Amino acid sequence: MRDYTLAWLSAVQGEGTQSVPQQSQIRLHRQLVVAINGGAVDPIILDLAATISKRDRMHVAVVYVVEVSQQLPVDADLPAELERGERVLIAAERTARDRGLRATYDVLQARSVGAAIVDEAVQRGADLIVLGAELREKYGEPTYGSTVPYVLKHAMCEVWICRVPLTAPPVAR
C-alpha cells in the first residue's frame, strides 16, 4: 500500500524542498467522512483513509449518496439506486478491510450529493472530508461536476480531494 499522505505532503512542499513535516507537525483528525461513488478513485481514497486513520486513531464513516430527482419525494423508494449503493459499499468494505480500515458504512438519499456530504460531516462532527473527483466532459468542456465545488465551498472542515491520474490532458474549447 502506498502512503498517499506522505506523497501528498511532498507534493505540497514542492520538488526543491528537502524536508517533509514531522509527525508532530501534521494535523491530527478525530472524525473522517469518506464519500465514495463506485468510481476508479474509491480505492485511492480508502487507502488514504486507512493510512490516516491508523496514524490518528480516528473514526471513519464511508458514505454513498443516492441523488433523488426533484420530481420525486426525497424519501422515494429507489430500489435499483439503493441496490447499487449497497453493492458499492460492500466492495468498499472489502477493500477497506484488506487495508486494515475499520469504518461504518451508510447509503444516504438526498437531493444534492454535495449537500448530503456536508450535512453528514456536520452531523458526525467531522474535521475532515475525503472525496474523489473524476474529470468528465459537459457541453464540450472538462468539469469535475457540481459535488466537488459544493463541498469545497460549504464544508466547515478540511476537505481533501483525490483523483486518478489523467490519461490525457483535458481539452478546453
C-alpha positions in Angstrom: 0.0 0.0 0.0 1.4 3.4 -1.0 1.4 6.1 1.7 -0.6 8.8 0.0 -0.4 11.1 2.9 3.3 11.5 2.6 3.2 11.6 -1.2 0.6 14.5 -0.9 2.8 16.3 1.7 5.8 16.0 -0.5 3.9 17.4 -3.5 2.6 20.3 -1.4 6.1 21.3 -0.3 7.4 21.2 -3.9 10.3 19.4 -5.5 13.0 21.7 -4.4 12.2 21.4 -0.7 14.1 18.6 1.1 12.0 18.1 4.3 8.7 16.5 4.9 6.8 17.7 8.0 7.5 15.6 11.1 4.6 13.6 12.6 4.2 16.2 15.4 3.7 18.9 12.7 1.0 17.1 10.9 -2.6 18.0 12.0 -4.4 15.0 13.6 -8.0 14.3 12.9 -10.7 12.7 15.0 -13.6 12.1 12.7 -13.4 11.4 8.9 -16.2 11.2 6.3 -15.2 9.4 3.1 -17.6 9.9 0.2 -17.5 7.2 -2.4 -19.4 6.8 -5.7 -18.2 3.5 -7.1 -15.6 5.1 -9.3 -12.0 4.3 -10.0 -10.8 6.7 -7.3 -12.6 4.8 -4.5 -9.6 2.5 -3.7 -7.3 5.5 -3.6 -9.4 7.4 -1.0 -9.9 4.2 1.0 -6.1 3.8 1.0 -5.7 7.4 2.2 -8.4 6.9 4.9 -6.7 3.7 6.1 -3.4 5.4 6.3 -4.5 8.5 8.3 -7.0 6.5 10.5 -4.1 4.4 11.7 -2.0 7.5 12.3 -4.7 9.5 14.0 -6.8 6.6 15.5 -9.9 8.3 14.2 -13.4 7.1 13.5 -14.2 6.8 9.8 -17.6 6.9 8.1 -17.9 5.8 4.5 -21.0 7.1 2.7 -22.6 6.6 -0.7 -25.2 9.2 -1.7 -28.2 8.4 -3.9 -29.3 11.6 -5.6 -33.1 11.9 -5.8 -34.6 14.0 -8.6 -36.9 16.9 -7.9 -39.9 15.1 -9.4 -39.8 12.5 -6.6 -40.2 12.8 -2.8 -36.7 12.8 -1.1 -37.6 9.5 0.6 -38.8 7.8 -2.6 -38.3 4.1 -2.9 -35.5 3.7 -5.4 -34.6 0.0 -5.3 -32.2 0.0 -8.2 -30.2 3.0 -7.0 -30.2 1.8 -3.4 -29.0 -1.7 -4.6 -26.2 -0.1 -6.5 -25.2 1.9 -3.4 -25.2 -1.3 -1.3 -23.0 -3.1 -3.9 -20.6 -0.1 -3.9 -20.4 -0.1 -0.1 -19.9 -3.9 0.1 -17.0 -3.6 -2.4 -15.6 -0.6 -0.4 -15.9 -2.6 2.9 -13.9 -5.5 1.3 -11.2 -3.0 0.0 -11.1 -1.2 3.4 -10.8 -4.5 5.3 -7.8 -5.5 3.1 -6.2 -2.2 4.1 -6.9 -2.6 7.8 -9.5 0.2 7.8 -12.4 -0.1 10.3 -15.3 2.1 9.4 -19.1 2.4 9.4 -20.9 2.3 6.0 -24.1 4.2 5.0 -26.2 4.8 2.0 -27.8 8.2 2.1 -30.7 9.7 -0.1 -30.7 13.4 -0.8 -31.5 16.0 -3.5 -27.8 17.0 -3.7 -24.8 14.7 -3.2 -22.7 17.7 -2.1 -25.2 18.9 0.4 -25.6 15.4 1.8 -21.8 15.0 2.3 -21.6 18.4 4.0 -24.6 17.6 6.2 -23.2 14.2 7.2 -19.9 15.8 8.2 -21.7 18.3 10.3 -23.9 15.6 12.0 -20.8 13.5 12.8 -18.7 16.4 13.9 -16.1 15.5 11.2 -13.0 17.5 10.9 -12.0 16.0 7.5 -13.9 15.0 4.4 -12.2 13.0 1.7 -13.8 12.5 -1.7 -12.9 11.6 -5.2 -13.1 13.7 -8.3 -13.3 12.4 -11.8 -12.8 14.7 -14.7 -15.5 14.4 -17.3 -16.9 16.4 -20.2 -20.1 18.5 -20.1 -21.1 20.7 -23.0 -17.7 20.0 -24.6 -15.8 21.4 -21.5 -13.9 19.4 -18.9 -15.5 19.6 -15.5 -15.5 17.9 -12.1 -19.3 18.3 -11.8 -21.2 20.1 -9.0 -20.3 17.9 -6.0 -16.7 18.9 -5.5 -17.2 22.7 -5.8 -20.2 22.5 -3.5 -18.3 20.6 -0.8 -15.3 22.9 -1.1 -17.5 25.9 -0.8 -19.8 24.8 2.1 -17.8 22.4 4.3 -16.7 23.9 7.6 -13.9 21.3 8.0 -10.9 20.3 6.0 -11.6 18.8 2.6 -9.2 16.5 0.6 -9.9 15.8 -3.0 -8.3 12.9 -4.8 -8.4 12.0 -8.4 -6.9 9.3 -10.6 -4.2 10.4 -12.9 -5.4 11.8 -16.2 -4.7 9.6 -19.3 -4.6 12.7 -21.5 -4.6 16.4 -20.8 -8.1 17.9 -20.8 -9.1 19.8 -24.0 -10.8 23.1 -23.5 -12.6 24.6 -26.4 
